[in-house]
Amino acid sequence: MQLRSIGAVVAAILLISLIVEGLEFALVSLVNGSITTDPERYMAIRNQGWFLGLKFGYNFAAGVAGGALASNIAKRAPLRHGALVAGLQTVAFLAALSNAEMRATAPLWAWAGFIVATGLGILAGAYLGGRRGQA
């Protein structure tokens, strides 16, 4: 694997994490009225149905951004790079699910939704990024 491909995949994973975690923290803080360091309060806000629905949306959007970034950095085989990013992101989700404490931070149906939304977003972004590169 070329250094450019490794950089593309790493950059995509980092961008996805930055977007998802940053948005979640900002939105929880906004709803709470201030930053909270209480994990129970944080999760009580984050695990409301409307918030989880929003989280599916921003996980998808972050995936699109990450997939597009990977395809643009790699400059070749956009869907292959997107599939690799999606696969690694899924492994990261599954690793989190293997930890009982992390698994308890959201209902299992929500975890499944995060995995699907993020993976589909990554593939869509890689596809769109690859098409943009062809134009």
Buried (B, 14 or more C-beta within 10 A) or exposed (E): EEEEBEEBBBBBBEBBBEBBEEBBBEBBBEEBEEEBEEEEEBBBBBBEEEBBEBBBEBBBBBBBBBBBBBBBBBBEBBBBBBBBBBEBBBEBBEEBBEEEEEEEBBEEEBBEBBBBBBBBBBBBBBBBBBEEBEE
